Amino acid sequence: MREFKLPDVGEGLTEAEIVRWHVKVGDPVKVNQTIVEIETAKAVVELPCPFEGVVSALLADEGETVDVGRPIIAVDDGSAPTAPPAPAGGESRPGGSGPGSGEALSGETVADGQDGAAAVPADRGQALADDMVPAAPKAGKEERQPVLVGYGVKLGAARRRPRKQPPAPSGSAAPSVSAVSTAPAPSVSTASTAPAPSVSTAPAVPDAGAGAGRVAVLAKPPVRKLAKDLGVDLATLTGTGPQGSITRDDVHTAANAVPAWDAGAARPAARAVPAGGEERIPVKGVRKATAQAMVASAFTAPHVTEFLQVDVTATMEAVARLRTLPDFAEVKVSPLLLVAKAVLVAARRHPMINSAWDEAAQEIVVKHYVNLGIAAATPRGLLVPNVKDAHALSLPELAAALGALTETARAGRTQPADMAGGTFTITNVGVFGVDAGTPILNPGESAILAFGQVRDLPWVVDGQIVPRKVCTLALSFDHRVVDGELGSLFLRDVGAMLEDPLRMLAWS
């Protein structure tokens, strides 16, 4: 019996939430097969299995928060011999198949070679699984161990969140799977106490390994989280997405639908918050990590913000022209593309803007490469993935990279490595109809640029007032690294290139 322990998939992460299991008890699994999706403080990550065998037990439920190092799945690889069952009333032998052998199913590790029994050599899969979790602390040693990447996690007892108990079903008996899967109408039934929206026909396929009352539905993690926040039961929805998957529109439709209630049925309590009431939202995952990072950044780096209004009429014309070129036929071209290019050119002219403050060494680290971060609003919170070595990309390559970056972030598939190592960030507040703001620095960076909405405003051109396309740029920077002169010169150069995109060619 092999147990796969939850690894540290980021830089010192201590816990993760089980989002979705891809396997169930009794399923055969192969090495590197994806078995589970977990949500950390940085991203949704798919974990592969380091063993080959048959799933014996799932040691964590979907929605449960698990500490790093805790076993989450048990796999029978068929290598251990089967001992005869213990006699009635007798004692079980270590490593045998008596009652003691079932302890692995409750989260304890089954050890080979106990009490003089022949030890089974650990294969490569076992070694890999053991390397992914911290080792036990040694006397007199630092209680941190390296795991995969980063500095590891603190060892020892950790306080776990209480496991959420499912609501008790109405009636005296638990609902059966068939009662859920054959519900022909959205009326209230014994299958669930949650209101069933009128758009549902409950097409979900029963999951035999998941236990009574659980069904498997096809939906992405962000959609599942949205349904959980809105109180929508995914098992009651009919998906309109590819292969019958449930989309965000399906969830919103169900949440806004008015259910048709049976005349004699009791209406369950509504989830909506009454007027003047309160609602509590757990702070965890990406939202928790973002809050901690923003507090640390705001109270460690002295922020300064400068503003510049820019006539971007020529930039908007250049965007329209680029959209007609064959090199940009397969990518999205937006004003953000030229803003990003202007930032990259200006950073080459003023390298200190692309630097970081090293508090431990009391040094300024000037980075002669640009990992360009783009702030993206997602259902899980604010993410800032970055394009690695953006300074070395051509304009079509940069457009493709930005498109892939934002699409992956909104789908909830951004990996922790994609958000690490950023050197400069752009936040596009203009897409929300906002002119400007004072953005907070991404930790580890010295500057961030806010790009406001493009508006038609009166502008003086050659002594005449004419309508022009105008936007506001806001640059926040760390005053320990960037002084007012450098910040002003950088912002002026970005604005000059957006006023006349030909300057990008002249200064590249």
Secondary structure, 3 states (H helix, E strand, C coil): CEEEECCCCCCCCCEEEEEEECCCCCCEECCCCEEEEEECCCCEEEEECCCCEEEEEECCCCCCEEECCCEEEEEECCCCCCCCCCCCCCCCCCCCCCHHHHHHHHCCCCCCCHHHCCCCCCCHHHHHHHHCCCCCCCCCCCCECCCCCCCCCECCCCCCCCCCCCCCCCCCCCCCHHHHHCCCCCCCECCECCCCCCCCCCCCEECHHHCCCCEECCECHHHHHHHHHHCCCHHHCCCCCHHHCECHHHHHHHHHCCCCCCCCCCCCCCCCCCCCCCCCCCCCHHHHHHHHHHHHHHCCCCEEEEEEEEECHHHHHHHHHHCCCHHHCCCCCCHHHHHHHHHHHHHHHCHHHHEEEECCCCEEEECCCCCEEECEEECCEEECCEECCHHHCCHHHHHHHHHHHHHHHHCCCCCHHHHCCCCEEEECHHHHCCCCCCCCCCCCCCEEEEECCCEEEEEEECCEEEEEEEEEEEEEEECCCCCHHHHHHHHHHHHHHHHCCHHHHHHC
